Every structure is written in C-alpha cells, then in structure tokens.
Amino acid sequence: MRYIVNILILLLIAVGASSQNDRSYIRSGNRDMRGGAEGAAGKAETKYRKALTANGANAQAMYNLGCALLAQNKDSMAMEMFEKSVKAEKSAHRKAMAYHNMGVIMQRQQQYGAAMEQYKNALRLAPHSEDSRYNYVLCKRLKKEDDNNNGGGGGNNNQQNQDKNKDKNKDKNQNQDKDKQDQKDEQQKQDEQQQMSKENADQLLNAAVQNEKATRERMRKAASQPSRRNLEKNW
C-alpha cells in the first residue's frame, strides 16, 4: 500500500495578522513532520490544530492535520479532516491527495470497494498519479479475492455449517437415545434382580416347607410303629 503524506509547504506571503498566525503554525508543524523524531506527528497535530483555531477555513491546515492523524493511526479523525479539506480546497492536485489518503484509510480497514471509489476520485483529478493507480489495482484484486472467499465459498461454508448443525443434532439425538436405552437397560436389570430375589425367596420358602413336611412325616411314621421290647425268658 502506498501512502501520500505530503505536507503542503505554504509559499504565499501572509497579508493579514491572523493569516500570518495560522501559517506560522503550519510551518512549525511541517518542520516537526519532516524531522521524523519520536512523537513528531503528535507535536505537528497540535500545531495544525492551533492553525485551524486561528483560521478554521484553512484547507491546507485541514489536509496537513489529516496527514498527522494518519501517521498516528487515528483513522476516523484523519478521515474527517480529509473530507473537510476536500470541501474547502480549491486546488485539484491537493484534493486528489486528500482523496488518495481517504482511500488508504478505507484500504486499511479492508473496505476495498470504498477504497477503490476514493482512488477513482483521486485519479479523476490527477490521472497520472502512479500511487493512486497502484493502490486502485491492488484493492481491485483484494476485493475479488475477498468476494470469492465470502461469496463463492460462502455457499460451501453455509452448507458446511448446516452439515455441522445436522451432525450436532444427530449426535444429540443419538446421545438421547443412548440415555434412554441405558435407562431401559438399568430398569430391566433392576426388574431382573427383583425377579431373581423373589424367585430365590420362593425357592427358599418352598424348601423350608418341604423340609418341615418331611420332618413331620418321619415323626408320624416313628410314632405309629410299635416299640420293640426285649423279654427275658424264665427257665
């Protein structure tokens, strides 16, 4: 991505005191930006804001402030300043640079279609701008790739999501069926155990009854037989 962050050098001689004031702030901000020291963009931002306080209609201060904000990744505020500079600027060349940097902001946010529109605006005003043309072609390719991924592949993604949901529902149903079967098996096991316990109890009771009958029968038979006595014979 190619950026245009040209800081406009003011060559016009000031006429009034207020005009001289805002232009001096701009020149001071330009020196900060060209210095490239750490925090230079922040210092320049302060100078350009002072210039706008002195002269709120200064389109060059708007554009330069947008550049300082762009250098600090303050994209939304930079976009606002570039939009204002486009409306206030009379120079087609400087308008083109503002449109270009608006395209850069859109491109940063991966809004490739919107970026292409800004680059086209820039190229209408500056047809020979290689930077705007390069970024336009790049955004066109990136947008096509993005559309293919989100459009053509989107159907596949939707289908995959539907299949995943179906699989989840299928697994859920299978789990529910398994839980039901487990509950059924557990209940059957408990019923069988209860049945076995009952059968064992019946068997034990029957055995006890049979033993009792057999004991009584033996006692009855023993009572009905005559007792044998050994008689001594007298000689």
C-alpha positions, 0 to 999 in steps of 0.5 A, spaced: 500 500 500 502 506 498 501 512 502 501 520 500 503 524 506 505 530 503 505 536 507 503 542 503 509 547 504 505 554 504 509 559 499 504 565 499 506 571 503 501 572 509 497 579 508 493 579 514 495 578 522 491 572 523 493 569 516 500 570 518 498 566 525 495 560 522 501 559 517 506 560 522 503 554 525 503 550 519 510 551 518 512 549 525 508 543 524 511 541 517 518 542 520 516 537 526 513 532 520 519 532 516 524 531 522 521 524 523 523 524 531 519 520 536 512 523 537 513 528 531 506 527 528 503 528 535 507 535 536 505 537 528 497 535 530 497 540 535 500 545 531 495 544 525 490 544 530 492 551 533 492 553 525 485 551 524 483 555 531 486 561 528 483 560 521 478 554 521 477 555 513 484 553 512 484 547 507 491 546 507 491 546 515 485 541 514 489 536 509 496 537 513 492 535 520 489 529 516 496 527 514 498 527 522 492 523 524 494 518 519 501 517 521 498 516 528 493 511 526 487 515 528 483 513 522 476 516 523 479 523 525 484 523 519 478 521 515 474 527 517 479 532 516 480 529 509 473 530 507 473 537 510 479 539 506 476 536 500 470 541 501 474 547 502 480 546 497 480 549 491 486 546 488 485 539 484 492 536 485 491 537 493 484 534 493 486 528 489 491 527 495 486 528 500 482 523 496 488 518 495 489 518 503 481 517 504 482 511 500 488 508 504 484 509 510 478 505 507 484 500 504 486 499 511 480 497 514 479 492 508 473 496 505 476 495 498 470 497 494 470 504 498 477 504 497 477 503 490 471 509 489 476 514 493 482 512 488 477 513 482 476 520 485 483 521 486 485 519 479 479 523 476 483 529 478 490 527 477 490 521 472 497 520 472 498 519 479 502 512 479 500 511 487 493 512 486 493 507 480 497 502 484 493 502 490 486 502 485 489 495 482 491 492 488 484 493 492 481 491 485 484 484 486 483 484 494 476 485 493 475 479 488 479 475 492 475 477 498 468 476 494 470 469 492 472 467 499 465 470 502 461 469 496 463 463 492 465 459 498 460 462 502 455 457 499 460 451 501 461 454 508 453 455 509 452 448 507 458 446 511 455 449 517 448 446 516 452 439 515 455 441 522 448 443 525 445 436 522 451 432 525 450 436 532 443 434 532 444 427 530 449 426 535 444 429 540 439 425 538 443 419 538 446 421 545 438 421 547 437 415 545 443 412 548 440 415 555 434 412 554 436 405 552 441 405 558 435 407 562 431 401 559 437 397 560 438 399 568 430 398 569 430 391 566 436 389 570 433 392 576 426 388 574 431 382 573 434 382 580 427 383 583 425 377 579 431 373 581 430 375 589 423 373 589 424 367 585 430 365 590 425 367 596 420 362 593 425 357 592 427 358 599 420 358 602 418 352 598 424 348 601 423 350 608 416 347 607 418 341 604 423 340 609 418 341 615 413 336 611 418 331 611 420 332 618 413 331 620 412 325 616 418 321 619 415 323 626 408 320 624 411 314 621 416 313 628 410 314 632 405 309 629 410 303 629 410 299 635 416 299 640 420 293 640 421 290 647 426 285 649 423 279 654 427 275 658 425 268 658 424 264 665 427 257 665 
